[in-house]
Amino acid sequence: MSEQFLIPTYARQPVAFERGEGVWLYDQAGERYLDAVSGVAVCNLGHAHPAVTRALAEQAGRLVHTSNLYRIPVQEALAERLCRLSGMEKVFFSNSGAEANEAAIKLARLHGHRRGVDKPVVLVMENSFHGRTLATLSATGNAKVKEGFEPLVEGFRTLPYGDLAALDRALDEPAVVAVLAEPIQGEGGVRLPDDGFLAGLRERCDRHGLLLMLDEIQTGNGRTGSYFACQRQGVVPDVLTTAKGLGNGFPIGACLVAGAATELFGPGSHGSTFGGNPLGCATALAVVDALEAVIPEVDAKGERLRAALRDGLADLSMVTEVRGRGLIIGLQLDRPCAELVGRAREAGLLINVTAGSVVRLLPPLIIDDRELTFLADTLIRVIHDFARDLEGP
């Protein structure tokens, strides 16, 4: 087998995995790797989680798909569970995070039209990432990923992330109907705003009658130490999107609504052939059940990992910051460091580099103390070797 029949949209690493167990992946030669990427914040419960595997197999043997033309009880059960966990009121299910964000963008436009705005504008953030469909790409605050896909979808205005003063100036524009933001920017380099940022967004959206839309595709499902990151700030948005860790590898996304967004969609205004199918919802229900027992330990695990990395890398001036919340962690270097991905893989550790110079860690939330130690010790050694090689003989 080879990649010759695949459209080359990914620069794939020279390794293929045959099986996984917990935080470990095993390649075709039987070598194991600690997965500190989790399929990019997807496998929060690790690989081959017994309860998730069992729920998926049992549902697959019973009923995989019908249609949203009919009631789907397990979809209704998952919707209720997510609403009770989040404080939201209703859910639309999709198959991915990008689809969930597409639903959010449509909600913003409906909200604008009901307010008499002919050409609604959604305020979005620099360095954000919301997906690769044309609308979500247009909403993304990264010029590089947009190159070649013009003309983009109109109706977005980009602001500096975390800058409430810039937001205040933008709110003078009558066409603004919503704000779309990530509580923590993952693809943008694990960037955390000041603690008051989300509350500031909520207050301003309330004052101006705007929808507050939070993209929790990467930060949701326990990644930051609460089920959704916005809950740490006591903020309930009008629209909340999630995916990734919701299915622990099974493709499912969700767009949750509350307040002014609750009654915007009606029959015929949006839909999905596969969204909310019985197989996906049964799997996600098992994931949510399992996560509730894991999430209370996430904060302590993240603090321990960040402390170990800070201590072990304190002598390297090239590492300028170790930041994060829960188990989404970024190591900021003062130079491009994509080379670290291959170096770490050769040492049995899977990591990711984003925004050019940020090592991003997204280990499974089930990681134990011994595995945390392996992760920290291995990465510290790899970065020290990288620094020494740059210095030369």
C-alpha positions, 0 to 999 in steps of 0.5 A: 500500500502507498499514498499514491491514491490519496489527494496530498492535503496532509504532509504525513509523518513516516509512521502508520499505527495498527492499534492503540491502548490508553495513551499508547499507539503501536506502529506496524513494527510493534514499537509504541509511542505515547500519544500527546496529540490525541488525534488533535484533542479527539481521543480524550479517553485514550485509545480503545476505551472499553466502555466506548468500544462496547457502546459502539459495538452494541449500537452497531449491532442494533441500529446504525442509521435511520434519518432525522425524519424520525425521532431518534431516542438516543439522540434525544438522550445525548442532547439532554445530557449536553444541555444539562452539563453546559447550561444550554437549551437545545442542540443540533448534531452534525458530523464535525466541528466545521459543520457545527461552526457552519450552523453557528454562522447560519444562526448569526445571519438569521439573528441579523435578518430578524433584526432588520440587518441586510448584510450581517457581520460576525466579529472574529479573532486574529489567529483563530481557527474555525474549520476548512469549509468555505464559510468557516475558513472565511471566519478563520483569522489566519491569512495563510490557510485562506490563500488560493480560496478567494473569493471568501464568504463575506460578513466577517470582521477580524479583531485582535484576540483578547482586546475588549477595547478593539471590540468596543470600537467595532461595535459602532458598526450597526451591521454587527450581529454576533461575536465568534471566539475560542476560549483558548486558541489552539491552532493559534498557538495555545493562546489564553486571553485574560480571565475577564475576556469571556465575561467582557464579551458576554456583557457587551453582547448582552448590551448590544443584542448580539449573539455570543458564539464560543467555539469549544471544538478543541477546548470542550469535553474536559480538555481544560478541567471543566466540561467546557472552558467557558464554565470556568469563567461562569459564562453561558454563550448563546451558541456553543460548538463542540466536536473532537473529544465528544466522540473520542474518535467517532465523527460527531459534532454539536451546535448548542444554543440558548437564549436569543439563539434558541428559536432561530432554526426551524423545520427546513432551515438546517439539516444533516443526513448523518448528523445525530445518527444512533451510532454516533450518539450512543458512542458519544453518550458513553464518552460523556459518561466516562469523562465525568469521572476523569475531568476532576483530575485534569487540572492537577495533571496539567499543573504537574506537567507544566511545572515539570516542563518549566523546571526541566527547561528553565536553563534554555532561553529559547523556551520563553513560556510554558502556558495552558489550562488543564491538558491543553499546553503550549511551549513557546520557543523563540524560533521555528521548531517543527523539527521537534515533531520528528525528534520526539517521534524517534524518542517514542513521543508524539507531539505537535507544533503549531503557529510555527514555534509552539509545541502543543501538547494534548495528551489523553485526559486519562494519562497517569503519573508514570505516563506524565513523567515519561512525557515530560522527561522525554520532551525535556531531553528532546528539546535540550538535544535540539538546543545543543545541536543548534549551538554546533560543535 
